[in-house]
Amino acid sequence: MNKLEEYLNAHERSEIHPSDIAKILKQLDDAEFSAAIKLVPKDLIGDVALALPDRYFDDIVENLSVDELKHAVSELESDDQVDFMHELEELDENIASEVFDTLDEEDRKEIIKLQTYEEEEAGAYMQLEIFTAYKNEIVHDVIRRFAELRKSKVIENIQNLFIVSSDNRLLYTVGLDDLLVFDFKKTLLENIEQSEDSFEPKKAEDRENIKDVVHYFEEYDLSVMPIVNAYGILLGRITSDDIYDIINEHATEQMYHLAGVDDDAEEYDEIFRAGKKRASWLGINLFTAIFASMVIGLFADTLESMVALAVLMPIVASMGGNAGTQSLTVVVRQLALGGISKGDAMRIIKKEILISLMNGLIFAVVMGIVAAIWFNINMLGVVIALSMVINLLMAGFFGAAIPLFLKKIDIDPAIGSTVILTTVTDVVGFFSFLALATYILL
């Protein structure tokens, strides 16, 4: 009996969670995975597939028939149906087309509707399954209807009641906990008007950027947000679990971009594809390294006359690079979290310059003393100290300015920032150190 069988036998059906199944499947080798996937309850296979890393998706599809895939999609909520079908289309368009054609007409319509949105639009992430009521409905009738829908599993994971007008415009949002303390004999509107609480909905438009919606969730500590069109018509909702996924994906994307790798390519075991993506950035880095070396070449005579300069030179560039990376990381992350407004650029740059200057002065004194004692040349300590102050100062400035500039011209601040910054700190570090050495020591 394998681990998955043990888990399924040890838990009641209601206790089984797709994420737990996914954790077990990730521990299996290819042969065990193929056998185990057939044990997963058919109504959970879609959720399990989406809970696993993308590289497992093709293995799941290989072990399921078109009818089983259709059933898997049918059991998913509308936003997850779109994600599943998107993954399936990328893997095999013919199979995706077969599965889509076998779906119920309502499911097909919902998938087509959600696919009309661009990837960065809020509508692309919304669920169409919502619980609504009219403002003049009696509370008791609303609760009874909710119970019937919930028992029949027509709606799931509902936290809020959306109250709409006769033309489906969103008027109020009421949490189910508030609904339970309403007077059951009165209408929803009567209860709302008599309540001291505000039920004005925090909402977003379907064409709004999803990053703005993420900020709404963070700012107002939301668990769900209704999505409306430009006319206020209620279309669907975005839930916190989708927001967590978006935040995680964006954080991963930023980390990869800062390292010069492609997040999509790294998800799979295709060595050539991942290697090609990495090679493009390494190629750019090679040219910038050659440029830095050319700067060193300008001072070849200086280096030949004093070996100590070659020993100390990497320290200046390294300190500048690390200080710049600190500033760069902080600014990129704050930009991603919306912590920097349009008028904040000068404040951020000033802050990073002052921090870098403070650290530059501290480590300049330390390294100046070390260099003077190490090589018994007092002025060498002065040279490396001045160079370190200059390079750390420039590192702080460019570490903050580069991502702010890229953001201003609508380029992801994480893309290319590291390569640009490394070039600047290397060139400034080498040039300042060797130029000062040339004029002071020789």
N, C-alpha and C positions, 0 to 999 in steps of 0.2 A: 504494500500500500504506500503510495507516494504522499508527499506533504500536502498536496491539494486535496486528495481524498480524505486524509486525516482531518483537515480543516473543515471540509464540507460535512463530514459525518459527525463532527463534534459540535456543530452549530445548527440552530434552528434556521429555517429559511429566512425569517425576518431579521436574524442577527448577521446574516452574511453581507459583507460590504465589498464592493468592487475593488477598492484600494487594497484591502487585505489579500484578495485573490491576486492582484497585480504584483504585490510584494513577493508572494510565493512563486509566481511564474518567472520573475526575474532571476530567481536563484537556480533555475533549471537549465540543463544543457538543451541543445536543439532537439534531440530525440525525445527527451522527457517533456519538453514544451509541446511538441506536436501531439503527444498522447494526453497531456494534461488539459489542453485547450478544449478537448472534446468533453471534458467533465464539467466545464463551467456551465451553470444554468443559462439556458438560451436567452432568457429575458435580461440577463446581466452582461452578456458578451459584448454589447456595444459600449457600456460604461467601462468595462475592463479594458477594452481596446484603447479607449481614450485616456485611461489612467496610466497605461504603459508608455514608455518612450517611443517615439515615432518609428525607430528601427524595428520594433516588434510587429508593426502593423501588417507588413507583407506576409509574415509567418501565420498570423491569425487568418488572413484572407485565404491563404493556400489551404487551410484546414477546414474551411466552411463552404457550404454550397450557396448558390444564389438565393435560395429560399431561406437559408439560415441567416444570411447577411441581411435580407429584407426584414426578417423578424427582429434582428438586432437593431436595425435603424428604427423600426416602428416603435420600439420600447423606449427610445431616447426622447428627451425633450427637444423642442424645435431647434434651439441654438446648437445643441450637441448633434442633432441630425445633420445640420449643415457642415459641422466640423468633420463628422464621419464620412460624409459623401465627398467632401473636399479631399480628404486623405485617400479615399478610394479612387477618385478621378486621377490623382497624381500617380497612383500605383498602376491602374489599368482602366482606361476609359471605357473599354467594351464591357467589362464586368460592372462598372459603375452605372453604365447605361441600362444594363439588364436589371440591376437591382432597383434603379429609379423607376423603371417602367412597371415593376411589380408592386410598388408602394400604393397605398390608398390615395385617392384623389386629393383628400385634404392634406395629407403629408406632402404630396408633391407640390401643391400650391404654396404651402408654408415654406418649403425649401427654396422654391423659385423666388418667393418674395424676399427672403433674407439674403439670397445670393445677389440681389440687385444692388446691395450696398457695397461701398468700397471698404477695404480692410481697416482703414483708420476711422470709419464712421461708427457712431454708437449703435445704429440700427443693425449692424452686422453681428453684434454680440447679444442682442435681446432675445428673450423667450417670448413666444406668443401666447403661452398658457398663463392666463391671468384670471383673477376672481373679481367680478364687477357687480355693482348694484346701482339702482337709480335712487336719487335722493329722497323720493317720496315712498320708498318701500318700507314696510314695517320690519323692525329689527328681528323679530321672531321668525318671520318668513325668510329673511336673508340667512340667518343661522341654520335653519332647517335645510335650505337649499345647499348651503356650503357642506353640511354633513352628508347629504346625498351624493354630491359630486366627489367628495373626499372618499367615501366608502366605495364608490365605483371606480376610483383611481383616475377619474377624468382630470382632476387637478392634484398636484403634489407640491410639497415645499412652499406652501403659501404662508406668508407672514402678514400681508396687508390686504385690506379690502379697498379697491379703487371705486370711488363713487363718481358716476358719470351722468351727463345730461342726456336728454332723449336723442341727441345727435352724436353721442359717444364722446363728447368733450370732457376731459378730466376736470373734476371740480374739487374733490377732497381725497385724501389718503387716510385711512383709519387702520391702525394696528389691530390685530385680532384680540389682543389683551384689552384694548380700549372698547372694542365692540362688546365684549362680555360684560362690561359694567354699565352699558347703556340700558335705558329703560326699554325692555323688550316689546312693550305695547305701543311705543311711539315710533314715528318714522325716523329714518337716519338723519334727515335735516333738522328735525325738532331736537334730537339729542345733541347734534353738533352746535346748534344755536344756543342751547342751554349750558353747554360745557364751557369751562374756563380755558381749556386747552385749545391749541391751534391745530387745525387739520389741513392747513394749506399745504399742498404737495410740493416737495422738492423734486423737480422733474428736469429732464433733458430732452432736447430734440433729436430725432433720429439721424439727422445729418451732422450733428455736432461731433467734434473730434473726441475719440474715446479717451484720450489723455485728460481732457477736461472733465469727463465723467469720473475718471479715477480720482481726480482731485476733489470732486464733490463728495465722494464716498469718504475720503480721508478727512475732509474739512468738517462734515456734518455727522460723521460716525454712522453711516447708513448701513442697513443690511439689504435693502432693495431700493431701486429707483425706477419710477414709471418713465416710459419713453413715449413722447408724443410727436406728432408731425408739426409742420409750421402753423397749422390752424388749431392746434391744441387737442386734436383727436388722439385718444389713447390707442397706442399700437401694441405695446408689450411692456416688458420690464427687464432690467438687468439686476442680477443678484450678486451678493458679495463673493460667492465662490468663483464667479467669472472674473470679478475684479482681482481676486488673489492670483488667479492664473495669469492675468494680463500683467500685473506687477512683477510676478516671477519671470515671465517671458521677457519683459523689458529689461529687468535687472541682468538677466543672463545675456541678453543681446548686447547690453552696454559693456559688460565684462569682456565678452568676446571681441567687440569692436576695439576696445582699448588695447587688446593684445594683438589686433590685426588679423583676427580669424573670423570666419563666417559661421554664424550660429546654426544655420540650416545644414551646412556641409558636415559639421561636427556631430550632428545627431545620428549619422549613419556610419556604417563600417566601410564605406567606399574610400579606400586609401587614396586613390588617384584624385577623386573629387576634392577631398579635404586638403590633400597636398597641394593641389593646383591653387586653391583659394589662399592658402598660407603663402605659397611661393610668390604670389603677386605683391603682397606686402613686404616680404623679405627682399624682393627685387628692388622695390622703392627704397627700402632701408639700406641696401647695398650701395646705391647711388649716393645717398646722403652720407654714408660712411666714407665713400671715396672723396666727397667734397670736404669732409672734416680732415681727411688725411692730406688733401692738397693744402689746407691751411697749415698743417704741421710742416709740410714740405717747404713752405715759404721761409721757415726758420731752421733749415737743415744745418746751416753753419753754426747757429747758436747751440743747437743740440749737440753737435760734434765737439764743441769747445767745453761743454759742461754736462757730464753724464748725469749729474744729480737732477737736472731738469727732466730727463726721460723717466726717471724713477718717480718723481713727484707729479708729473703732468696728469696721469690718469686720476689722481685723487681729486683734482679740481673739477674735471669733467663729471666724475662719478657723483660728487656732492651736489653739483648743479642739477644733474639729471634726476637724482632722488628728490631734491627739494621741489623741482618743477613738477614731478609726478604727484607729489603730495597736493600741491595747489590744483593741478589738473583734475585729480580724482575728486577732490572736495567740490569744485565748481561744477563738474559734469554731473555729479550726484545731486547737488542742489538744484540744478536746472531740470533734471528728470523729475524731481519731487515738487517742482513748482515753487521752490523757496526763493527764487530770484525774480524780481519784477523787472519790467522794462527800464525803469529808472535806477536800477541797482548796480549797473555795470561799474561805475566809478567807485562806488563804495566797496565792492568786492575786490576790484583791482588794487585799491589802496590798502585794504586789509591784508591781502596776500603779499604785497610788496613790503609792508611793515614787518610781517612775520618773517619773511625771508631775510630782510635786512637784519633783524634781531639775531636770527640764527647764524647769518653770515658773519656778523661781528664776533659772536661767541666762538665759532669754530675757526675763524680766521686767526684769532689770538692763539687758540690751542695749536693749530697746525703751524703757525708762524714760529712758535717756540720750539715745537718738535723738529721742524726743518732746520732751524738755526743750530740746534744742539746736534742733530743727526749728522749734518755735513760740515758743521763748524764754520758756517758762513752766515753772519747776522743778516746781511741784506737779502739773502735767499729767503729767509723767514718773512721779511717785509714783502717781497715779490709774491709769494704764494698767499700771504694774508690778503693783500690788495686784490689779487686775482679771484680769490674765493668770495670776497665781498661782492665784487662786480658780477660774478657768475650766478651767485645765489639771488642777487637782486634781479637780474634779468630772468632767472628761472621763475621767480615769483610772479613777475609781470606777465611773461608769456604763458605760464601755466594757467593764469586766470584769463588773459586776453584771448587766447586761441579758441577755447570752447565758446566764450561769449560772442566772438566774431562769427564763428561757424553757425551758432544759433541764430544770429541776426540775419544771416543770408539763407536761412532755412535748410541747413545741412546738419545732420545728426552730429552733435558736439563730440561724440565718442569716436567717430570715424576719422582716422588719420591724425588725430590730435597728438598721439604719442610719438609718431614718426616726426612730425613737425617740431615738437618740443625737444626731442632727442637731438635733432640736427642743430637747433638753436643753442642748446646748452653745451654741446660738444664744440661747436665752432667758437662760441663766445669764450668758453673755458680755455681751449687751446690757444686761441689768438691772444686773449688778455694775458695769460700766463707767459707765453713765449715773447710777446711784444714787450711786456714789462721787464722780463729778464734781459732782453736785448739792450734796452735803453738804460737799465739800472746797473746790471752786473757786468756788461761787456763794454 
